[in-house]
Amino acid sequence: MSKKLYALFVPLLAVVALVAVPAAAQAAPQWFLCKKVAAGTGKFTTISCGTEKAASNFEKVLVGNLSSAVLVTSKNVAGVNAVLKTATGSITCTTVTDESFIWNRGGRGRDINEVEFSGCTAAGALAGCTVATPIVVEASTRLEEEAAKFYNKYFAVSEEPFTEVTLSGAGCAAVGTFPVTGTARGEIATGGTGGKIQKFNAGEKTLKFLGAEAEFTGETEQEGPGGAGVFVK
C-alpha cells in the first residue's frame, strides 16, 4: 500500500468512530468479497467465487464498515487503453494501476483510491506535447444504481482537482500543468464476474480539461487480497 493512500485512509477511521450513520433510506449497491467459510457451508469452489457448487468452502460476504475496509488492487484490462478526450485533443495511457480501500456505509458501497496512469501520449491538438507521468488521481467513490445498472462514481478528494496533467515540448500548443475537474464513473459488471470489471464509457462528458468538456474511457479489473473475487449487488 502506498503512503499517499494510507494518509488518505487513516483520517477516515477517526471520523467513523465519532459519527453515527443513519440507516439508508433505500437499498443501494454494496461491496461483497469472496471469503473462505466453514467447510461445506459455501456455494463456491475457489477464492475467486467464480465457480458455483453446493457444499463448498467459499462464499460472497458483505464487506463491513470503514474500520473493516479491504484493500483492493486494480489494473487496466490487457489491450485496453485509458483515454481522456476533448473535442480537439486527447491523452492516451497504456498502463493503469490502482489501490483502493472498499467498505460499506449506510447501506452503500464506498472506497478511496490512488490511481496511476503511465505510458501516456498526446494526440490531436496536443500532438506536439510530451505528457509527464505518472498522472496520479486521488479520489473517493460511491456505488450507485441507475436504470438497473451499477456504477462506481469517482469524486475528487476535498477541494482538490480530480488530477493534474503536465504538458511540455517545443511544439506543444499548451505548455504547463492543467487541472482535470469534475467526476467520472465506471460501470460495474454483474453476473459471474461480479465487481471484477469496471468499464468507463464514452459519452459521459462530466470532466473538464483545458477549459473544455472531456470524457474518460477505459476498462479495469480488480481483485481482493490473495486473488479474492470482488462483487457488487
C-alpha positions in Angstrom: 0.0 0.0 0.0 1.4 3.5 -0.9 2.0 6.1 1.8 -0.3 8.5 0.0 -3.3 6.1 0.0 -2.6 5.3 3.7 -2.6 9.0 4.5 -5.9 9.5 2.8 -7.5 6.5 4.6 -6.4 6.9 8.2 -8.3 10.2 8.9 -11.5 8.5 7.9 -11.1 5.9 10.7 -11.3 8.7 13.2 -14.4 10.1 11.6 -16.3 6.8 11.6 -15.6 6.4 15.3 -17.4 9.7 16.0 -20.2 9.9 13.5 -23.4 7.8 13.8 -24.6 6.8 10.4 -28.4 6.7 9.9 -30.0 3.7 8.2 -30.2 4.0 4.4 -33.5 5.3 3.0 -33.5 2.7 0.3 -31.4 -0.2 -0.9 -28.2 0.7 -2.7 -25.4 -1.4 -4.2 -22.8 -2.7 -1.8 -19.4 -4.4 -1.9 -19.0 -8.1 -1.3 -15.8 -10.1 -1.1 -15.2 -13.8 -1.7 -14.0 -15.4 1.6 -13.4 -18.9 2.9 -16.1 -20.0 5.2 -16.8 -23.1 7.4 -16.2 -26.3 5.3 -19.3 -27.2 3.3 -21.3 -24.0 4.1 -20.3 -22.0 0.9 -21.6 -22.0 -2.6 -18.3 -21.5 -4.5 -15.2 -23.7 -5.0 -12.3 -21.1 -5.0 -11.3 -17.7 -3.6 -12.5 -16.0 -6.8 -16.1 -17.2 -6.3 -16.2 -17.9 -10.0 -17.5 -21.5 -10.0 -20.6 -22.4 -8.1 -21.0 -25.8 -6.4 -23.1 -26.8 -3.4 -21.4 -27.6 -0.1 -18.2 -25.7 -1.0 -15.8 -23.7 1.1 -16.1 -20.1 -0.3 -18.9 -17.5 -0.2 -19.6 -13.9 -1.1 -19.5 -12.0 2.2 -20.7 -8.4 2.7 -17.8 -6.1 3.4 -18.0 -4.3 6.7 -17.9 -0.6 7.6 -14.8 1.7 7.3 -13.0 0.1 10.2 -13.2 -3.3 8.3 -12.2 -1.8 4.9 -10.5 -4.2 2.4 -7.5 -3.2 0.2 -8.3 -4.0 -3.4 -5.8 -3.7 -6.4 -6.8 -2.9 -10.0 -5.1 -2.6 -13.4 -6.3 -1.9 -16.9 -7.7 -4.8 -18.9 -5.0 -6.1 -21.3 -5.0 -4.2 -24.5 -7.5 -1.5 -23.3 -6.0 2.0 -23.1 -7.3 4.7 -20.8 -8.2 7.9 -22.8 -9.0 11.4 -21.7 -10.6 13.1 -24.7 -11.9 16.6 -25.6 -13.3 17.7 -28.9 -9.9 18.7 -30.2 -7.3 16.6 -28.3 -6.7 13.6 -26.2 -4.3 11.9 -23.7 -3.9 8.1 -24.1 -2.3 6.0 -21.4 -1.3 2.3 -21.9 -1.0 1.4 -18.2 -3.3 1.9 -15.2 -2.7 0.7 -11.7 -5.0 1.4 -8.7 -5.0 0.7 -5.0 -8.2 1.3 -3.1 -9.9 0.6 0.2 -13.5 -0.6 -0.2 -16.2 -0.6 2.5 -19.9 -0.2 3.0 -21.6 2.7 4.9 -25.2 3.4 5.4 -26.1 0.5 3.1 -24.0 1.8 0.2 -20.6 0.8 -1.1 -17.8 3.3 -0.9 -14.0 3.4 -1.5 -11.0 5.7 -1.6 -8.4 5.3 -4.4 -5.0 6.2 -5.6 -4.8 5.6 -9.4 -1.6 6.0 -11.5 -1.6 6.4 -15.3 1.6 5.8 -17.2 2.8 5.3 -20.8 0.8 8.4 -21.8 0.9 10.2 -25.1 -1.0 13.2 -26.6 -2.8 13.4 -29.9 -4.9 15.8 -31.9 -4.4 19.5 -31.0 -1.9 18.2 -28.3 0.1 16.0 -30.7 3.3 18.1 -30.1 3.2 17.7 -26.3 5.1 15.4 -24.0 2.9 14.1 -21.1 4.6 13.9 -17.7 3.9 10.6 -16.0 2.7 9.1 -13.8 -0.6 11.0 -13.8 -2.0 10.5 -10.3 -5.7 10.5 -9.4 -6.7 10.6 -5.7 -10.5 10.0 -5.5 -13.2 8.8 -3.2 -16.1 6.8 -4.7 -19.6 5.5 -4.0 -21.7 2.9 -5.7 -24.9 3.9 -7.3 -27.6 2.3 -9.4 -29.2 3.7 -12.5 -31.6 2.0 -14.9 -30.8 -1.4 -13.4 -27.1 -0.9 -13.9 -24.4 -0.5 -11.2 -21.8 2.3 -11.3 -18.8 3.3 -9.2 -18.7 7.2 -9.2 -15.4 8.9 -8.7 -15.1 12.3 -6.9 -12.0 14.4 -6.2 -10.7 14.3 -2.7 -11.5 17.5 -0.7 -11.3 20.7 -2.7 -8.5 19.5 -5.0 -8.9 19.0 -8.8 -9.6 15.4 -9.9 -6.0 15.3 -11.2 -3.4 17.5 -13.0 -1.8 16.9 -16.3 1.6 18.5 -17.1 2.5 19.1 -20.8 5.8 20.2 -22.3 7.7 20.4 -25.6 8.8 22.9 -28.2 5.9 22.1 -30.4 3.3 21.8 -27.7 0.2 24.0 -28.0 -0.5 24.1 -24.3 2.7 24.1 -22.1 2.1 23.9 -18.3 0.2 22.0 -15.7 -3.5 21.8 -16.1 -6.2 20.6 -13.8 -8.8 18.0 -14.7 -12.0 18.7 -12.7 -15.4 17.0 -12.4 -16.4 13.4 -11.8 -16.1 10.0 -13.6 -17.9 6.7 -13.2 -17.2 3.1 -14.1 -20.0 0.7 -14.9 -19.7 -2.4 -12.8 -20.0 -5.8 -14.5 -22.6 -8.1 -12.9 -23.2 -11.8 -13.3 -20.3 -14.3 -13.0 -17.5 -11.7 -12.9 -19.3 -9.6 -10.2 -17.5 -6.4 -9.5 -14.2 -7.5 -11.2 -14.6 -5.3 -14.3 -15.2 -1.6 -14.4 -15.9 0.0 -17.8 -15.6 3.7 -18.3 -18.0 4.5 -21.1 -17.7 7.1 -23.8 -20.3 9.8 -24.0 -20.4 10.9 -20.3 -18.8 14.4 -20.5 -18.6 15.0 -16.8 -15.0 16.2 -16.7 -13.3 19.4 -17.8 -9.8 19.7 -19.2 -8.1 22.7 -20.8 -11.4 24.6 -20.4 -13.4 22.1 -22.4 -15.8 19.2 -21.8 -13.9 15.9 -21.6 -14.8 12.2 -21.4 -12.8 9.3 -20.0 -12.8 5.8 -21.4 -11.1 2.7 -20.3 -11.6 -0.7 -18.6 -10.1 -2.0 -15.4 -10.2 -5.3 -13.5 -9.8 -5.6 -9.7 -9.3 -8.3 -7.1 -9.1 -8.5 -3.3 -6.3 -10.0 -1.1 -4.9 -13.3 -2.4 -7.0 -13.0 -5.6 -10.3 -12.8 -3.8 -13.3 -12.0 -6.0 -14.9 -8.6 -5.6 -18.6 -8.3 -6.2 -21.4 -5.7 -6.2 -25.0 -6.4 -5.5 
